[in-house]
Amino acid sequence: MSDKPVLLVVYDAGSLAPTRLAEAARDNGCSLVFVTAETDHAREMIPTLETVGSVVDTAGRTEAELLDALRALAPAGIITFSEFQIARTVRLAEALGLRYHRSADVDAITHKDLQRQRFAEAGVDSVRFRTITTPEQAHEAIAYVGLPAIIKPVIGASSRNTQAVTTPEECHAALADLFSGDGEGGPAETAVMLEELLVGRDTPAPWGDYIAVDCVADGDGDDVRPVFTTSKFALAEPFRERGGYGGFSVVPETEERAVRDLACSAVRALRIHGVADVEIKLTAEGPRVIEVNGRLGAWVDDLAVRSGTSDPAYVAVAAALGRPYETPEVKHDGPIAFHYLIVPPVGARRVASIRNVSALRRLPNVDRVTVLAEPGAAADWRIGARGNTAAVIGSAANHRELAATVAAIESVDWITYE
């Protein structure tokens, strides 16, 4: 180990590639030590992680043994980019005396229902909701929340099992399926929210009626600043992301500033330390908080860097080490980087065939196409982002050009479903 400060990275599938993290660590003059989760993905990635840093494998170690090994490294900071490793990172940070989200706040950061309570208590936003752990609680929840409403997991990511219901019958049937896991082969849940449906304002295609702001925060004070704004494409049914773009939005600058201010208020209410991703609904009455994720958002670093807007990976590492960082102002011109996701239709059950991917790659403004499925693969809307069939990445000079590119992507006949 060198004499550089050590940054611990609790590693699992997440929002920042190890190679990109290594660049940010180099620019911050620190060494990386990956603390691997006990998952198949993390174990498979160990050889790759060892090319950009050191690895502490948690397999076979007790918590005490792990902490002894980490203390011996005298770490200067800790971070994770994986949604499902936030709670573990909080425990390690507290035991090692490192700055990160605090244990008193971790449940509110990782549980969407407790987030709603925090937002209401802080006067940030108030949305009717009920937490449901058995289908029998549906009647009371409907009576309190009203319909239409949205059902979403209390703990989750990537739009898994998220759907709107408009009648009591739809709600009861959806909850029965979600708790059994038998409805259409989707993953079973143990706790969901029934939440007042935030109705987005009329928005022309291909733009979405929501937006995300990634922020950096000092959990010990009020210093919360925007790092990057990800404008969104229209959702695929029922509530699946089609990706995002940046660094300047089709949303007017004055409204974007209001969105950024609301995002910072939401992060402040959760007392987050480090980076966080905030999703905001654009309604006819103004912006409303959808949810906060206590880590860097998906695609954010890539979009920010390719659009020349900011360097979220650098900021995340600097904040974890307690070092100063700079954040950008709202941009007014290009380029616009995009990350567009192709998702199967709701009724699809299987990928039947894939052909002519080269036609996607030849489209103007497209730099890269990554096919995420193969013929015969199951297709299920309930698993959210894990069911995406392709990611199309590129850049455009303006919003008109970007809209034309999205239309061209959707018009290519390259995949069929059963």
N, C-alpha and C positions, 0 to 999 in steps of 0.2 A: 504494500500500500504506500502511495506517495504521501508527501507532506501537504497535499491539497486538502481543503475541507471536504468531508464526506457527506454526500446526500444519499439517504436511504430511500429507495423506491419500492413500495410494496406492489409487487407486479402480478397482474393477471390481464385478461383481455380488457382493453380500455381504449381511450380516445387519443393516445399519442404513441407513435411507433418508437421502439427503442433507439433506432438510428437517429431520429429527429431529437429525441431526448439527449442523446450523446452530444449532438451539436450544441444544444442549449447549455449542457454541463461544461463543455469546452469553453464556450463564450463567458461563462460565469466562473471559470477557473476552479471547478470542483471535480471530485471523483464520484462515480456512481457505484452504489452497491445495491443490487436487486435482491429483495427479500421475496422469494417466490411463494405464491399461494399454492395450496395443495389441490390443484386442478390439473386436468389433462393438458390444457393449453399452456399453463405456466411451465409444466415439466417439459413439454415438447420444445419450448422456447429457450431452455437453459443454454444450449450451445450458441444460439444467436446472442443471448444476453452476455455471455462470456466474451464475445468479441468487442463489446463496447464498455464493459465494466466488470465488476466482481459479482459473484452470486453467493448468497446465503440461502441454501435450500432448507425449507422448513420441515420437509418430510422426515419423520422419525424423531423430531425434537419436541421436548416439552416446552411450554411457554417460558419457563425459567431458564432452560438451556438456550433458547433462542435469545432471550434478553441478555444473558451473559455474553453470548457471541457478538451481539450488536453493541453492547457497552464497550467491549474491547476495541471497537473501531472508532470510538469517540466521535460519533456523528454530529454534524452541525445542523442538519435539517432532515425532514422526512416529508414524503408526498406519495399520493397514489393517483393514477388516472383511471382506475377501475371503480365503477359504481359499487360493486359488491365487495370491495376491499376497504371501503371508507371506515367502517366500524372497527375493523382490525387495526387500521392505521392509527385511529384515535387511541386505541388501547396501548399500542406500542409507543406512540408519542408521549402519552402521559407517563408511562413507566420510565421512559428515557429522558424525561424533562425537556422535550422538544416542542416547539410551537407548531400547532396544527389546530383543527377544530377541537373544541373541548368536549369532554365526556358528558357534561351537562347539556350539551347542545346536539349531540350526535343523533339522538332519536328524532328530533325535529328536522334535522338535515336529511335524514334517510327515509322518513315516514311521511307520506304525503298528507295524511290526516292531521298529524301533529304540526306540519307546516301551516296548514290552514288556521289552526289555533293561534300560532305565533303571529301570523299576519293580521288576524283580527285583533289580537291583544295590542299589537303595535300600531294599529290604525292604518296599515298598509293596504289591506284589501279584505273584504268579507264575502265569503261564498257559502251558501248553505250546503252542508254535507252530513253524511252519517257513515260511520265505519260498520261494515257488515262482516261477520265471521261465520254465519250460517244462513242458508236460504230462508229460514223461518223469520229472520229479522227484516225481510224485505218490506212487509206491510207498514211497519212503523217508519222505516226509512223513507218510503215513498210519501207517506203522510207529511213528514217534516220537510223533505227536500222539494217535493213537487216534481212534475214531469212537463217537458222532456228533461232528461238528466243524462249524465254520463257515468259509466261504470269503468273504474280503473283499479289496478292492484295498488294496495297501500305501499308495498315495496316493489319497485320494478323499474324497467328502463325499456327504451326502444319500442314504445307503443304496444307492448305485449297485452293481449286480452282487453284492449280498450275499445269500448263501443257505446253508442248512444241508444237510449230506450225512450219510447214515446208513450207507451201504454203500460198499465200494471202487468198485463199478460206477458208482454215482451220482457219486462224487468224480471219477473219470477222465472221465466224460462231461461233467460241469460244467466241468472245467478245459479240456478240448478246445474246448468252446464259447467259453469266456471268452477264450482266447488267439487263437482264430480270428476271433471276432466274428461267426461265421456261424450260431450255434445257432438263435437266434430273432430275429435282427436287432438284438441288443444291442451296446453298445459293446465293443470289444476292449480287453483289458488287457495290460500288459507285465510286471507283477509283482503277485502276490496273496499272501495269507497263508492257510495252513490253520491254524486255531486251535481249541484246546479249546473246546467249546461250553459256555458258562456257562448253566446251566439255571435259569431264573427260578422263584421259588416260586409256588404256586397263588395267583392273584389274581383276584377277581371282576370281571367286565365292568362298566363300560367302562375300568377302570383298568389301567395298564401295570405290568409287573414290572421297570421300570427308572425312573431319575430322573436329572435333569441339574442340575448346580450350576455357575453361572458365578462365577468368582473374580477377584479383582484381586491382583496380586503385584508385589513389588519384587524383581526378579531378582538384586539384589545382596545380599539377605539372606533371612531367614525370614519376613518379613511377608507372609503370604498370608491373604486374608480372603474369605469368601463374600459375594456381592453379591445373588444371587437364585437360588432353587431352582425349577426347572420340573418339576412332576410331569407324568407322561406318560399318554396314553391307550394302550390295548392296541394292539400292532402289527398291521398288516395283513400277510397272508402275502406273501412269505416273511419279510422283515424291513424293512417300510416303516412309517415314522412316521405316526401319525394325529394328531400335534400334541401340545399340552400345555396346562397350566393352572397358575395360581398366583394370589395369593400364599400360601395355606396348603394343606397337602397332606393327602390321606387317609392318608398314612403317619404313624404316631405320632411325636410330637415327639422323643422320646428316640432313635428310630431315625433320624429326619431329621438330628439333630445328629451322629450317627455317620457318616452319608453325607456331610455337609458336611466333617467332619474328614478323611475319606478323600480327598475331592476336593482339599482343600488340600494333602494329602501328595503326591498325584499331580502337582499343579502345581509344588510345591517340587522334586520329583525332576527335573523337566524344566528347572528354573531359568528359568521364564518371567518376562518383565517385561511388565506390563500386564494385559490381560484374557484369560481363557481359559474355555472351556466343557468341562466334564467330564461324561461319561456313566457312570452307575453301575448295575450290575445288582443287583437285589434277589433274592438266592438264599436257600435254606433255611438255609445256613450263615452268612449275613451278606452285607453289601455287597461287591461286587467291581468293579474298574475295567474298563469297556469300552474307552474311549479318551478322549483329550484333544484338543481343537481349540484352536489358539493364537490364537483371536479370539473375539469375542462370539458367542454362539449365536443361531440363528434364533428370531425372535419374542420373545426374552428382554426386550428393552427395552420392547416394547409391553405384554407381560404384567405386567411390574414396575410400569410407570407406571399402567396402568389399574386394577391392584389396589391401588394406593397403597402399594406395598411398598418400592420403592427407585427410583433413577434411574441405571441402568447406563450410559447414554450419557454423562451428566455425569461419572461415575466414570472411564470409559474415557478421556475427554479430559483430565481432571485428572491421571490417572496418566501419560499420555503427556507432559504438560507438567512433570511432577515436582512437582505441587502436592498438598496434603493433601486427603483425602476421608474421608467417613464411610460406614460400611456398616451394614446393618440387623441386628436380631435376628430370630429365627424368629417368624412371625406365628401368631396363634391364631384369627383370625376373618376375616370377609369384608371386601370383596367378593372373589369368585373370578373372575378374567378367564380366558377360554379362547380358544384358536386351534385349531379342529378341521379336519382335512384329510380330504377325500373322495378316495379313491384307487380306480382301476379294479381289478377282480378280476384275479388272476394270468392267467387264460386270455384276457383281453380283448386284441384286436388293433387295434380302431378304435372311436372314438366314433360310434355310429350316429345318435343324436338327443338333443337337449336341449329340454326343455319345462318349463313350470310352475316356473321358478326362483322366482317370487314366493311359492310355497308355502313354500320354505325361509326366505325373508326374513320371512314372517309369523309364524314360530315364536316362542313366548315366549323371552326372554333372548337372542335373536339380534339383533345390531346391524348386521351387514354380511355380505354374501355376495359373494365374488369368484369368478366363473367363470373357470377357467384353461384350459379347452379349448373347442373348437368342433366341430360335426358334421363328420365326415370326418377329424379329427385322429387320428394314430396313437396307440395305447396300448401301452406296453411296460413291464412291471414292472422290467426291468433298469436303466432310467435313473433309478430312485429318485424323489426329490422332483420332478424335472422332469416326471414323468408324472402329477402330481396333477391332478384334474379340478376341484376347487373348494376354497376356504378359507372356513370359517364362523367368524365372530368375534363374541364377545359376553361376557356376564358372568352369574353366578348368585350367589344369596345363600348357598348351602351345597352340600355334595357331593351330597346327595340330589336337589336341584333340577338340578344339573349332569348327573348321570347320566340323569335324565329327559329333559333337553334333547338329549343325545347320542342317546338312543334315538329321539327324535322326528326328529332330523336323518336318521338312517339309514332311517327308515320312509317318508320322502318319495319318491315315484316321479317323478323328474325327469330321469333320464338313462338311456340304454340303450347297450349295447356290442355289437360284433360279435366 
